[in-house]
Structure formats: C-alpha cells, structure tokens
Amino acid sequence: MLPGIAESASQEHAGQDNNMAENEQQVPDKQIAIQKIYIKDFSFESPKSPQIFQSQDWAPKTDLNLRSAHTAVTDNEHEVVLTVTIEAKDGENVAFLVELQQAGLFHVAGYTDDEFKAIVGSFCPNILFPYARESIATIIAKGGFPEFILQPINFDALYAQGLAQGKAEEAQPPEGGGGNGGSAH
C-alpha cells in the first residue's frame, strides 16, 4: 500500500491484509530479467558471387528456418538461443546462406513449470528476434545484396503450435508397437 493510505484502512481490512501477506509469503516472487544479449554464432556465405550479381531479374526464393533452445546456467539463469537460418536461391543457384545464433541470458525465477516453458519457448525468443533481424539485414547488405527485411514472427503462435504437435504425437501409438495389426503374407 502507498504511505498515508495504510493509516486509513479499517480493522476489517487489516485482517484481510494479514491473510494476504501470509499468502504472498508462500508464493515466491515472479522475476524475469534480461542479463545479456549476444551473438553466439554467425555465418554468411555467398558461394556464387560475384557471378550472382550479374542476374538481371533478381527474384530470389528464400527459405527461413527458426528454432530455439535453452540451457540452464544456474537454477535461475537460463541461456536461450534463437537460431535463424535463411537460404536465398536465384533459380538453382544459392545466392546467400545466413545462419545466426542470437542468444540471451535471462534470470527467470518463481514461475510454474508451464509458465517457465512458455517464457523460454516464446517470450525470450520474442525478445531476441529484433536483434537477430537487425544483424541479418546488415550482413546481407554488406554481402552486396538488396535490402532484406525479415517480417515479424508470432512466437506465441509457434509455441502453441509446438505444444499441440507434441500432444498429437503423444496420442499416436508408436509404429510397430505390437497392436492388433499384422502383415499378411
């Protein structure tokens, strides 16, 4: 409560405040903080340069691959690594290939297991993505290619999709699991 407001609380509210204080002591404080953001690994390849720059009709097909992983450094310190891979092809020729591991060290404490998984699976990659986008755009431009803008990514939706896919895989019986089926000869 704010100073001055506590004095005006009635005795009835004081009893409720004591119960709330006891409950607050039982629940650990939820904390999340960015400790450090850094590039863990970065690679740029342009195997067909300078010939690729001779193309008059620059209309590359790009493939984007995202993945994230986390590692516990201590009980409350976690490294989250967002790996972004982009391959651009002009016809059959690889124009460029970029792979970036954008990492962050996060302090995460007081969350349930499900909340923690959502934090490292969605919240942290969402924090890292703008740094990855800027680094990738810069290296592609320095490689001699036109401006490349990586569109925003909905990490919440990707995380939910991953959870749904995991549940669907758990629900399916394993192949060759000795069910009622067999092979007819």
N, C-alpha and C positions, 0 to 999 in steps of 0.2 A: 504494500500500500504506500501511497505517497505521504510524506510528512504532513501533519496537520489534519489529514483525513482519518488517520488511525484514532485520534483523540475523539472524534465524533461517532465512532462505531458504538452500537448499543451492546449490552451484555449478551443479548441473544446472538448477535453476530460474532461476538468474541468466542463463544463456544464452538460455532461453526468454523471459525478461523483456526482454532486449535486442532480440530479434526482434519482440516485441510493441510495444516502444517505437518501433522503426523503422516498423512498420505504422501505428501511431497517428499518427505524424508525417505520413504520406502521406494520411490521411483527415482532411479538415477537421472541426473540432468542429461538431456539430449544435446550433444555437441557435434558440430561439423565445422571444420575449418580447413582452408587451403594452406598447406605448409610451403609447397614449392611446385612450380610448373616448369617442365623442362623437356627438351628433345632427347630421347633415349637412343634413337637410331634414325638415320635419314639417308635415302638413296635416290639418285636421279640418273637415269640412263636415256640416252638418245642414240641408239645404235645405227640409225640410218642417216645421221647428219654428216655432212651438210647436204646430201642429195635430197633429203626430205623437204628442204626449204625450196626446192625447185618446183614443187607441186603448185599448179595454178588454181586448182579447185580444192582449197583446204576445207574439208568437211570430215574431220576425224570421228570415228566411233569410239566412245570412251566406256570403259568398264570400271566401276567403282566397287571396291570390296572394303567393308568395315568389320572390325572385330575388336572386342575389348576383353581385358583380363585384369585381374587384381591379385596382388600378393600382400600378405600381412607382413609388415616390417617389425612391428611390435603389436601388443594387444590392441592398441587404439590407433596406430599409424598404418596406413594402407597405401601401397603404390597401385595406381590404376593406370593402365597403358591402353591407349586408343591407337590401333593400327589402321592406317588408311592406305590402301593400295589403289593406284589409278594407272590403267594402261590405255593409251590412245593409239589407235591404228588408223592409218590412211590407206584404205584398201587392205592389202595383206601386209603392208609394212608397218612395223611398230615405230610410231613417231616418238613416243616417250613412255617411260615407265617410272613411276614415282612410288616409293614406299616410305612412309613416315610412321614412327612410333612416338606419339606425343604422350608424355607421361606427367603424372601429378602425384604428389604426396599429400594425402588427406588425413586429418585427425577426425576419427569417427568414434563416438562413444555414446552409450546409453540407449541404443536402438534395439528393437527386437530383431530376430534373425531375418524375418521377411522384410522389415524396413531397411536393414543393412544391405540385403541383396539388391533392393531397388536403388539404394544410394550408389553402390559401386557399379550397378548394371545400367543405370540411366542418368542419375544426377551428375555423377563425376564425369562420364563421357561427354555429357552436355556442356560442362564447364570447359573441358579440354578442346572440344571441336573448333571453336573460333580461332584458337592458337594454331591448330593444325591447318585450318583453311588458309590462314594468312601465310604460313610457311610454304605450303604447297603452291599457292598462287605466285609467290615471289620466286621460287625455284624454277617454275615453268617459264615465267617471263625471262628470267636470267638464262634459260636454256634456248632462248630465241623464238619462243612460240607466242602466239597471240594470248591476250588476257584469258585466264581460266578462272571461272567463278564457280566454286563448289556451293551448291544450293544447301539451305538449312536441312538438317536431319531431325526427325522426331524420335529421339531416343526413348521416350516413354512408350511410344507405339512399338518400337523394335523390341524393347524389354518385354512388353506384354505378349508380343508375338512369340518370343523365345519361350516364355513360360507356358503358353498354350501349346506350342510344339512339343515341349518337354512332357507335358501331361498326356498329350496324344500318343507319344512314343511309349510312355509307361503303360498306357491302356492296351496297347497291342501286344499279343502274345509273341514271345521270341520265335524266330524261324527255326524249324526242326525241333521244336520243343516237345515232341512226343505226344502230340494231340491225337485226335481220333483219326485223322487222315493218314494215308499211307500211299505208297506208289503201287500202281497196278502194273503187272508185267505180262 
